[in-house]
Amino acid sequence: MDYSSQYSSESVGILAAGVFGTIIFISLIFTLPIVVGMWKTFQKAGKPGWACLIPIYNTYVMIEIVGKPSIWLLWCLLPCINFIFYIWLTNLISKSFGKDEGFTVGLLLLGFIFWPILGFGSAKYLGPSAAEAQQGRFGGGFNNPNDPFNQPPANQF
């Protein structure tokens, strides 16, 4: 029995091409809705839609959409803290369109569903972080009347 190595190397090559082709196809299925949704979201905010295609520039445009200073681009690029700032930036994006923290979780974990909802849905661009979430100021701040810990003490007599 003559087993030629030519046949086995060809079959390995075909198998590898099939595996990589499948991975690329599945990646496109999940990436394409994110890109299209971000494109429409950028257009709703008055920014160019094509900006979502350029890696660092799209982060800069997102920072402009939420109304934060340009130094945030540095924070979004530094290792270890970039995760925190990207999550924060995504939360501010959803706030700028009138959405809540649950929508932010959706944008982060199921972006292929939630970015198209944000881009093609009824959400309207309300401005930089929707006026800090309708003056709630994200975490209270000092002298915030909406902060439950900033209430005057009850009269005990």
C-alpha positions, 0 to 999 in steps of 0.5 A: 500500500502506497500512502503518498504524503501529497494527498494528506498535505492537500487535505490538511490545506483544504481543512485549514482553508475551510476552518479559517473561512468559517471563522471569517464568515462568522466574524463578519456575521457579528461584525457587520451589524456593529459597523452598520449600527455605529455608522448610523449612530454617528450620523444621528449625532451629526458626525460622519458615519465613515468615522466608525471604520478608522480604529483610533479616530472612531474613539475620538469621534465617540468622545466628541459625541459625549462631550468629553475632553480630548484627553480621554483619547489618551485614557482610552489607549493606555493599557489596563485603564482603557477597559474602564474608560471604554465602558464609561464611554459606552455608558455615556454614548447610551446616555447621550441617546436617552438610554439607561445602564441596561442598554450600556450592558447590551452595547458591551455584551451584545453589540451586534444587536444593540448598535443597530437598535441605537442606529436604526431605532427611535432613539434621538441624539439628546446631546453630550451625555444627555445633560449628564443624565438629566442633571443626575450627574452620575454619582451624585456630586456635591450639593446634588438635590437628587442624591439621597445621601444629600438630604437634610436631617429629619427633624427629630423633635 
